[in-house]
Amino acid sequence: MSPIAAPEGRLPVCVVTGFLGAGKTTLLKRVLRDPRFADSAVIVNEFGEVPLDHDLIAASEDMLISVSTGCLCCVVRSDLTETLLDLARRRAAAEVPAYARVVIETSGLADPAPILHALMADERVAAGHRLQSVATLVDAATGAAVLERHPEAQRQVMLADRLLLTKTDLAPVPATLETALAALNPAAPRRVAAHGEVDPEWLFAPGSLPAFLEANARHTEGVASIVLEREAPIPALALTLWLQGLVEHCGPRLLRLKGLVALAEAPEKPVALHAVQHLLHPLEWLDAWPGTDRHSRIVLIGEGIPRHLPARLLAAIEAEVRDS
Ligand SMILES: Nc1nc2c(ncn2[C@@H]2O[C@H](COP(=O)(O)OP(=O)(O)OP(=O)(O)O)[C@@H](O)[C@H]2O)c(=O)[nH]1
């Protein structure tokens, strides 16, 4: 790989990628609070049909833009270029603050190659932007198994110009993961970034990027998202039993689950739910609901999980909890 030229006067674009649940939103939430990097425009893409990261990053409406749900590297690739161009027009017209860089968080299922290709090959985008960096997050707890099974995760590592190892507080980096990373991308410098703790200067510094990129994406077959929405708050016990049941029943087929939920016991504040394969992260209370919409929404991304299973399981557990 040879470095691409980085002509002056164009806005830097920093791509943050990594497989489902690797910690991209956690990292961005943290680094974008640094006053030196508050002048960033953020574009978030999610695979599920209901966007949640926007609410989880909780930045100002002007600066945070959810591109769309779906796969950024496939169906919404043109959305990305249009969003970048639209944002640049609004910046020039002083409709948004004069941001100094664009940060793109890809969905965990994105193959970054076509995204980077679109950024570099679309002349309208390239006229005003230059690709500055591609940071890939790798989950120390699940990374080795993920790299074995998912081609998009391999591409995320191969195309990175820096690698960040997350969740090292939960598990030491296994030798199998070290070996896989060294085989896929021996050149990229690596840092540990537990809970997104990394120097933003390092994260967004210019790097060596591939000169040539494929326009076609490679994907794991049969991955789909399931959305569960509820107007009525959910009892905490029912939610806990449901999460445990789902993780146990689906096993490795459950790639990711995330949601904002109103608990029956305290519906005035939402709880953020996160599961990454077998790993159920602790529930996290948010300070307030983002906006006026207070209904619970949960997105599951899985391989071959029956579409109605999560909702039916939750309804059965809720009935059981109510009647007991
Ligand atoms: N213990 C621990 N938990 C982490 C770390 N980084 C992220 N998490 C947790 O992992 C879960 C997923 O983190 P996110 O930041 O939402 O991951 P993501 O990569 O944005 O997820 P997707 O957008 O769904 O691909 C959340 O519960 C985080 O709090 C870490 O370094 N250590």
PDBQT file of the ligand as one rigid body, heavy atoms in Angstrom, charges set to zero:
ROOT
HETATM    1  N1  LIG A 401     -16.050  -3.059  29.245  1.00  0.00    +0.000 N 
HETATM    2  C1  LIG A 401     -15.996  -2.353  28.134  1.00  0.00    +0.000 A 
HETATM    3  N2  LIG A 401     -17.135  -2.078  27.477  1.00  0.00    +0.000 NA
HETATM    4  C2  LIG A 401     -17.043  -1.335  26.345  1.00  0.00    +0.000 A 
HETATM    5  C3  LIG A 401     -15.810  -0.842  25.826  1.00  0.00    +0.000 A 
HETATM    6  N3  LIG A 401     -16.051  -0.148  24.683  1.00  0.00    +0.000 NA
HETATM    7  C4  LIG A 401     -17.397  -0.214  24.497  1.00  0.00    +0.000 A 
HETATM    8  N4  LIG A 401     -17.989  -0.917  25.486  1.00  0.00    +0.000 N 
HETATM    9  C5  LIG A 401     -19.420  -1.267  25.635  1.00  0.00    +0.000 C 
HETATM   10  O1  LIG A 401     -19.749  -2.086  24.514  1.00  0.00    +0.000 OA
HETATM   11  C6  LIG A 401     -21.091  -1.861  24.123  1.00  0.00    +0.000 C 
HETATM   12  C7  LIG A 401     -21.112  -1.503  22.647  1.00  0.00    +0.000 C 
HETATM   13  O2  LIG A 401     -20.403  -0.269  22.478  1.00  0.00    +0.000 OA
HETATM   14  P1  LIG A 401     -20.739   0.740  21.282  1.00  0.00    +0.000 P 
HETATM   15  O3  LIG A 401     -19.827   1.909  21.447  1.00  0.00    +0.000 OA
HETATM   16  O4  LIG A 401     -22.189   0.994  21.176  1.00  0.00    +0.000 OA
HETATM   17  O5  LIG A 401     -20.272  -0.139  20.038  1.00  0.00    +0.000 OA
HETATM   18  P2  LIG A 401     -20.415   0.206  18.469  1.00  0.00    +0.000 P 
HETATM   19  O6  LIG A 401     -19.196  -0.286  17.812  1.00  0.00    +0.000 OA
HETATM   20  O7  LIG A 401     -20.738   1.663  18.290  1.00  0.00    +0.000 OA
HETATM   21  O8  LIG A 401     -21.680  -0.680  18.107  1.00  0.00    +0.000 OA
HETATM   22  P3  LIG A 401     -22.445  -0.766  16.666  1.00  0.00    +0.000 P 
HETATM   23  O9  LIG A 401     -22.692   0.666  16.237  1.00  0.00    +0.000 OA
HETATM   24  O10 LIG A 401     -23.709  -1.478  16.978  1.00  0.00    +0.000 OA
HETATM   25  O11 LIG A 401     -21.579  -1.533  15.757  1.00  0.00    +0.000 OA
HETATM   26  C8  LIG A 401     -21.625  -0.751  25.055  1.00  0.00    +0.000 C 
HETATM   27  O12 LIG A 401     -22.300  -1.353  26.130  1.00  0.00    +0.000 OA
HETATM   28  C9  LIG A 401     -20.343  -0.082  25.545  1.00  0.00    +0.000 C 
HETATM   29  O13 LIG A 401     -20.514   0.525  26.824  1.00  0.00    +0.000 OA
HETATM   30  C10 LIG A 401     -14.590  -1.169  26.536  1.00  0.00    +0.000 A 
HETATM   31  O14 LIG A 401     -13.474  -0.831  26.150  1.00  0.00    +0.000 OA
HETATM   32  N5  LIG A 401     -14.767  -1.921  27.679  1.00  0.00    +0.000 N 
ENDROOT
TORSDOF 0
